[in-house]
Amino acid sequence: MGRDLSALFDPVSVAVVGASDDPAKYGHAIAAQAVRANGRRPVHLVNRRGGTVLGRTAAPALTAIGEPVDLAVVCVPAAGFEDAVDEALRCGARAIVAITAGFAETGEAGRVRQQAVAERVRAAGAVMVGPNCLGIADNTTDLFLASDTFTPGGVALLSQSGNLALELQLRFRRHGLGFSRFVSLGNQADVTLVDLLADCARHPDTRAIAVYAEDFADGRAFAEAAAVAGKPVVLLTAGRGDASARSAQSHTGALTTSADVVTAACRDAGVELVATPRELTVVLAASGAGRRAAGRRVAVLTDGGGHGVIAADAVEAAGLAVPELGSATRLRLREALWEQSAVANPVDLAGMGEQDPHSYAETVGTLLAAEDVDAVLMTGYFGGYAASEGGLGGGGTALASGEREAARLIAAGLTATAKPLVVQSMYPDSPSCRTLAEAGVPVFDATEDAARALAATAAAGPRAGIAPLPPAAAPLRETGYARIREALAAAGLSFPAAREVHDEAELLAAIGEFPGPYVLKALHLLHKSDAGGVALGLTGAEEVLAAFRDMRARLGASAFSVEEMADLSDGVELIVGVNRDPRFGPVAMVGLGGVLAESLRDIAFTLAPVPAGRALDLLRGLRAAALLDGVRGRPPVDVAAAAAAVETITAFAAAHPEIAELEVNPLLVSPRGALALDSRAVLAP
């Protein structure tokens, strides 16, 4: 069930420690908000000087209140923070909101102080948000412990930025959105983002959860909690650049950026990942409408050709389809519209809206009822006729009246379908558009926003979910070529026959143990091919000896692997790797492999371990997936064997947290199965 945060969001009583009459102090802003709900629960103001604050008697200390305090907001200077928290715990506080800054964000000494306080809070059976936070609010329980007022609604915002919350407040208003809860995460010394996400998922008055996070702490736990939240989770995050990949040693590490990891985790967990506050608002507006498309087929309705083609491009760029409508739907549209109207998709009224505004409503109804349409985007001038100014014909004309009636008919017709309707209008604040918005239709002024909103309502297929981590295996102490090959083979991965050799006598003995042609590898190199440390297709002892002598002289290698060469003629080379992310744990990558893996970048990511069924989906999603089914006369390869190999490799890596990077490249997949031709591993520092 997660941690009990009831005292945090619905306390019996509240005390603001550090309350002040000085508007420059945060204790003033918090106190002013807290007393707004004085009728719901006792609110005590504490100032060490006593006297009055905001015209109310202030206690000089928590102990002077004379009754238990359920929640204490601490906004005192850092030097007095520990004493204030300890006093709150002695007074029975079950929850603490720590506004005070100057802890982990300042360095190691601050982190140690912060950890010590968090341990005392947990030992007392209490919970603490912060420190270094900006407060919390719960509109459903009249709890106002942040510096600003938040419009009530159904969105819980968990944020590491206070200013972002203010911007979202402004953006939400236009779409009728508001907040059920707001929590400033702060340093997450005790209560974490995961704790709050799980609690908001259980909160009946929260319909969607918005998150702004720069530091996930435990990203995997976040993904696991979001996957079972049972309501929309929208994530805005920063720092998804590729700087972390620069220090990677394997191809897998070099190909994996922070953005790849976050994107994969969100996709697996069913989280909507957004890049800006505006996009976050768009997605929440679409989610708030409560309508889900059964597929990705969108009908675009316009009253001008330009708006129609621009909207169609935007819809397709958002990952949706604008297919030509079926003959039955086109026939019904042709019967309702005039001759010059286009009915293929986009559907263009071509001026009929000016002659008969009701044609908007009739066309929307026809499209929403069509079996070959999953969602509708209406774009263009609708709303302009009834606009108070600037609209064609002005606001009081028959056209304006007709448009307002059309809006009412569209709104009434929505009760007959669960399909999404999204509107882009040049006049989004007009009376007609307000009628639609009040009926739950998302209305936007930008075409790309309307398209993104539809994408948020579209069926994305079954989410992968987050596979549980396996129990940790006995750690590997060294990861040389032979050792990691042996460990993977023991886990069930197939390799060609091979022997490690150190001199010419061992080399000649080894090639007598299995038939040629042979491969010779110098073992002291991580990227052997790049340095000329691999020789292929050696047909006999003379060629093997020549390659051995050349590599030893040129590269100074002391150990070599001589291997049976696999038949490459009808196979596809893949790369399978796992990179251990500090926030999300093991992250798997599969893609087109070989020496060109980094250049081709035909890859996909997911959290490890990867079950075979999920691996199959990733392989089928590659740009070069057609190669797996055979092209230009080549036979199809055993994709099921490739998926099973992915499961084996990723499960092995997930069970070995001491491995920072593990890679099999290439994994040769042929009609005969999957064979690992090379592997490498890098231990964590």
Secondary structure, 3 states (H helix, E strand, C coil): CCCCCHHHHCCCCEEEECCCCCCCCHHHHHHHHHHHHCCCCCEEEECCCCCEECCEECECCHHHCCCCCCEEEECCCHHHHHHHHHHHHHCCCCEEEECCCCCHHHCHHHHHHHHHHHHHHHHCCCEEECCCCCEEEECCCCEEEECCCCCEEEEEEEECCHHHHHHHHHHHHCCCCCEEEEEECCCCCCCCHHHHHHHHHHCCCCCEEEEEECCCCCHHHHHHHHHCCCCCEEEEECCCCCHHHHHCCCHHHHHCCHHHHHHHHHHHHCCEEECCHHHHHHHHHHHHCCCCCCCCEEEEEECCHHHHHHHHHHHHHCCCECCCCCHHHHHHHHHHCCCCCECCCCEECCCHHHHCCHHHHHHHHHHHHCCCCCEEEEEECCCCCCCCCCCCCCCCCHHHHHHHHHHHHHHHHHHHCCCCEEEEECCCCCHHHHHHHHCCCCEECCHHHHHHHHHHHCCCCCCCCCCCCCCCCCCCCCCCHHHHHHHHHHHCCCCCCEEEECCHHHHHHHHCCCCCCEEEEECCCCCCCCCCCEEEEECCHHHHHHHHHHHHHHHCCCCEEEEECCCCCCCEEEEEEEEEECCCEEEEEEEECCCCHHHHCCEEEEECCCCHHHHHHHHHCCCCHHHHHCCCCCCCCCHHHHHHHHHHHHHHHHCCCCEEEEEEEEEEEECCEEEECCEEEEECC
